[in-house]
Amino acid sequence: MQFSSEPGLQPLDQVARRIGLGLAALGRPDYINVGHGRDLPADHDISAMEAHAHQVLDEAWALGIRYFDAARSYGRAEDFLGSWLRRREIPPAAVVVGSKWGYTYAANWRTDADVHELKDHSLSALRRQIGESRERLGKYLDLYQIHSATLESGVLDDVAVLNELANLRGSETLIGLSVSGPRQADTVRRALDIEYDGQHLFSAVQATWNLLERSVEVVLLEAHRAGVRVIIKEALANGTLTERNDDPALAPFLDVLRAEAARLETSVDAVALAAVLARPWADLVLSGAATTHQLRSNVRALACPWDDASETRLSGLALDPDEYWARRASLPWT
């Protein structure tokens, strides 16, 4: 497959090192990204959804993306990713695949479901879901993460779960965690304290950082310096930091982004992603694109000439973490 030669895109090796593709918006018809429903096949037929996901995955591969992120709760994301990897006969050594356990998809392929995901960080859930993930991803599974760990859930104090994760850790599977909520920084610090055999249990942490939610940056620098790989999710704030944002309360924020995008001669989403890529502790940034067009636009962030002027102009967009997470919780599933 040929690498795209479209102007403004970066060489394959640079993309592979900095940008990954998350499949939350591709594996199910329901998600909280702004305008998500418009991106998918209208009838949500499973075979059509799989074909659409494969099209985006093909584009990601052509652009140079080599990290792919799924979860048990992302509908059929693991199925779609696994079938794509096998049909394209991609060698396991050519990609890095991460998935997550701790939430179960419960919407039954409906966007109007009362409950979309069920949280369960128990030992029995871990044992069941690692088997399900391995069944779908097999030898491609490289990184297995606790999905949205919080201090309140108690998962980081559950000795049985931690021992099981330590037993799963090996040369072929690394252990990580994703975090969310206004106390995600505290959760990361707790995770960094957990060691087995003199080493951090968690080899990677996946956290939310974007121009609206910057509260975790200090501890992510600590994690990076400790040798823990830092993966950034929701860099576009579930579509809030794109032209799709129609929240009147955030219109002034979008105006600032548009002005900066015009100055840098790029798109709003590329500017927002460039802000994340500029962080020295951000090892990998996930695109949550649901279309090939979105993905190509996201990758242009690598060519965005981020500078001190950009940093100054956009630093004032940060919200109080409680306000940010309350806004996120209010986003509709579409």
Secondary structure, DSSP 8 states (H G I E B T S, - for coil): ------TT---HHHHHHHEEEE-TTTSSS---STTGGGGS-TT--HHHHHHHHHHHHHHHHHHT--EEE--TTSTTHHHHHHHHHHHTT--GGG-EEEEEESEEE-STT-TT-S-SEEE--SHHHHHHHHHHHHHHHGGGEEEEEEEEE-TTT-GGG-HHHHHHHHHH-SSS-EEEEEE-STTHHHHHHHHHT-EETTEES-SEEEEE--SS--TTHHHHHHHHHTT-EEEEE-TTGGGTTSTT---GGGHHHHHHHHHHHHHHTS-HHHHHHHHHHTSTT--EEEE--SSHHHHHHHHGGGG----HHHHHHHGGG---HHHHHHHHHT----
